[in-house]
Amino acid sequence: MKVSGFSFIRNAVRYDYPIVEAIQSVLPLCDEFVIAVGRSEDATRELIQSIKSDKVRIIETVWDDALREGGRVLAVETDKALAAVSPDSDWAFYIQGDEVLPEKYLPVVREAMNRYKEDSGVEGLLLNYLHFYGSYRYIGDSRRWYRREVRIIRNTGNVAAYRDAQGFRTRDNQKLNVKLIDATMYHYGWVKPPEKQADKLSNFGRYWHNDEHMAKSREELKGFDYREVDSLAVFEGTHPAVMQPRIERMNWQFDFDIRQKKLSFKNRFLKAIENLTGWRVGEYRNYKLR
C-alpha cells in the first residue's frame, strides 16, 4: 500500500499555523508528502524546509487573489497539491495547516486504509473532529463546529476539493462514498495569540468577502476577544506529542466559565437531542456514509 500526504500553506509564520506539526503528525503513514507552498511574505518556505524528512516535497505556487468568492482559492491550491502526488499511490491523506492527527490514531488509520484498499466502493475515509478554541484547554461543543470531514481519499484522479476545500467530491460533483473510522483530527485553527488570530481573520476573510465587508470586519476585529463564543467544554484528553513544544510556548491567558452558554432555545433543544442520541439534527454532510 502506498500513501501520499498533501496540503497547502501560505504565510504560515505570520499567521502562526502549526503546519510543521500537521505534516509531522501524518508522516509515519505516508510514503511522500506534497506541500503546495504559496508565495509568502514571510519565511514559510524555510519553515517547511526545516522538516527533517526526505518524504516532504515542496511545490511552489502563486495564489490567485482575485478569487474572492466562497474561499475558492483554497480549493484551487488544494487541487494543485493533489495533482502532484504520485499517481501510483493508493490513498491520498489531506491535512490542513491547522490540523494535527494524534499519534494514538496512527494504527487505526493505517488499519482502515489496508482494510478498504481493495474495496473500490469506498472512495474515502471520514474522521471525527475536535475543535480547540482560545487555548489548548477548551473545545467548542456547539453546533457551529463540524463533527466530521473526509481527509483520506482514494487516489483515482477523479476527486477534487469542494468549495473552500473543507471536503471533496468527484469531478462530476458527486459526494464521495465513505467509511467513518474511529480516529479524531484535532483542529487548532482557533488557538493562537489573539493579535495573530485577529490578523488572520481580518486578512483571510477576503477570500469570501468583498472589500467593503472586509473594511467593516477589520474595524470590528480591532477589539477581538476569545470570550465572544457561544459554548465551550474543557478538554480532558492528551494533546499530540508533536504539539507539546508549541503548547509550552503559549504566551497568552484565556479562561472561560463553561457554565456560560450563549445558545438560543432552539439550539439548546437541538444540542440536548444530540447529547442524548448522538444524532445532529439537520447536519450538513458533504459525503455519503457507506
N, C-alpha and C positions, 0 to 999 in steps of 0.2 A: 504494500500500500504506500502510495506517495501522496504527501500533503504539502500544499503551498499556503503560506500565510500571506495576507495582503492588507494594506492600509494606505492612508494618505495623511499628509500633515503640512501645515504652513504656520510660520510664526509661533512655533512651539515654545520658544524661550519667553517671548513677550507675554504670551497668554498662560504660561505655566502649565502646559499639558504634560501629563505623565506618559508621554509616548514611548520613552525608553522602557519604562516598567511594563507598558502594554505589550510591546514586542517581546520582551524577555519572558513574559508570563506564558506565551504560547509557543515560543521557540522549541521547547522539548517535543512538541507534537509535529513540528514542521521540518521538511527537508530543505525548504528555502522560505525566505520571507521577502516579498516585494513591497517596497515602500515608495510611494509617489511623493516626492518632496517638492512642494510648490516653491517658486521663487519667493524668498522671505526677506524681511527687513532686520533679521537677527541671525543668530548662529544655529539655525535649525539643522542645516546640513551637517555641520560639525558635531552637533549633538547626536545625530543618528550614526555618524561615523565612529562615535565613541563606543558603540556597542561592540564588544569583542566576540564576534561570531562571523565566520565566513558564509553563513547561511543568508545573511542580510544583503539584499541587492537594492540599490537606490536607483530610481529613475527620476530625472529632473523634469518638472512640468511648470507651466505657466497658467495660472488661474485666469479664467475669463470673468473679469469683474463686472462685465456688462450683464451677466446672468443675474437678474435681481428678483426672480420670482420663485417662491416655494423652496428655496435652498437648492435649486437645481445644480448649481456649480459643484456641490458636494457629491452628487451622484456622478457627474462627469469625471471628477477626479478619482472617485472610487473605481469607475469603469476603466480608467487608464491603468490603474494598478492591477486590476483583474485581468486585463488583456495581456499583461506582461508575465503572468505566471506560466510555468512550464505546461505545455499542452498535454503532457502525459501524466499530470497529477490527477489522482482520483478525486480528491476533495480540495476545496479552497476555503481556508479559515479566515474570515474577516474580523478585524478588531479595530475599533475606532480609537483615536488618540487619547481618550479619557476613560477607557475601559481596561480592566485587568481581570484575568482569569486566575482564581486562587489555585495553588498547586494541588490542593486536595482533590480537584476535579479532573486533573490530567488523565488518570486511569479511566475515569468514567467516559470522558470524551473519546479517548483512544479506542476503548472497547466498542462504543457506539459506531464509530467510523468503520471499524472492522466488521461489525455485525451487519451493517447495511451496505457495505461496499458493493456487493453483487446484486442488491435489490434496486433495480433501476427505477422502481416506482417511488422510491424515497429520494426526493430531489434536494432535501436539505435537512438540517438538524436545528431544532429550536431550543434555545437556552432561557432559563429564568433570569431575572434581573433583581439586583438590589441597587437602589439609588441613594448614595450618600449626599448629605446636604449640610452646608455650613461648617461642619468639622467632620472628623473621622468617627465621631461618636454617635451621630444621628443618621437615620434613614427616613426617606419620605414614605409615608404609608397611606396616602390618599389616592383617589382615582386619577389624579393628574399624572401619575407616573406609570409608564407602560410596564407590564409584568413580564413580557417575553418578547424575544426577537430571534429571527433566523440569523445565525452567524456562521454556519458551515453549509456550504453549497456544493452540490455535485459539479465537477468541473467539465461541463459539456460544451461550453462556448455559447450556450443558448440562454444564459442568465445575465441580467443587468440590474444595476442599482435602481431602486424605485423612489421617485420623488426626491426627498432630501437625503437619500442613502441610509435611512433608518432600517430599510429592509430591501428585499429583492423580488423580482418577478421574471418570468420568461420574456424573451424579446417580443413575443406577441401579446404581452400584457396579461398573462395568466398567473394566478397565485401558485406558489410552489407547494407541492405535497411534501409535508414534513413530519418528522417524528420528534416529539418532546422528549428530551433527555434530562436526567437528574443531575444537572450541573447549573451553576449560577454564576453569571457575569457580574462583577462589581463595577458600577458606574460612578466615577469620581468627578464628573463634569461640574458639579456644584460645590466642590471643595477646593478652594484656593483663597489666597489673600483677598479680602473684599475689594481692594482697589484694582486688582487684576481681574476679578470677576466683573466689575463694572466696566473696565476697559474692553474686555472680551464682548460683553453684551452690547455695548454701545457701538462696536465696530462690526461684529459678526451679523448683527441684525440686518445689515444692508443686503444680504443675500436673500432676504424675504420681503423687505420693505423699501419704499421709495425714500428720497432724500428728505422730504417734508416730515414723514413719520419718524425718520431717524433723528432729525434735529430735535424734535419733541422728546424722543426717547432719551437722548443724551442728556438733556436738561434734567429729566426725572431721575436718571441714574447717578447724578452727582451726589445724591443722598442715599445711595444703595445700602440696604440693610438686610442681612440674612434673616432677621426676625420677622420679616413680612412673608410668612409662609403659613399654609393652612393647617398642616398636621404633620408631626414627626413622631418617630419612635426611637428608643435607644437601641443601638446595635450591640448585641451581646456575644457576637462571634469573634473570630480572629481575622485580621487583615492578611492579605498575601505577603509572603516573605519579601518579595521584591519591592513592596511599598513601605517597608519599615524605615529605611533611611529618610524617605520623604516625610513620613509621619513624625519622625523625631525632629525634623526641621520646621515643623509648624510654628509660626510666629504670631498668630492672632488668637483671640479668645472668642468663643461662641458658646453660650449656654442657652438652653431653651427648656421651658416648662412643658413637658409632653402632655400635661393635662389640658393645655390650651388647644382648642380645636375650633378653627375658623371655617366651619362647614355649614352649608345650608341644610335645612331639614331634609331635603331630597337626598343630598349626598351622605348625610348621616344614616339615613334609612338604607341607601344602596350599599354603604360600607358595612352596615350590620349584616346585610344579606351575604355579602362576600365573606365576612369573617365567620359566619355560621356554616356556609355551604361550600365556599371556595369558588363560587360562580360570580364572575363580574358581569353584571347586567349591562348589555349594550357595548361590550368590549370590542374595540376595533381590532380586527385580525387580518393582517396582510399575508395570510398563509392558509393552507388547508391541512388540518390535522389528520393524520392517517392512522 
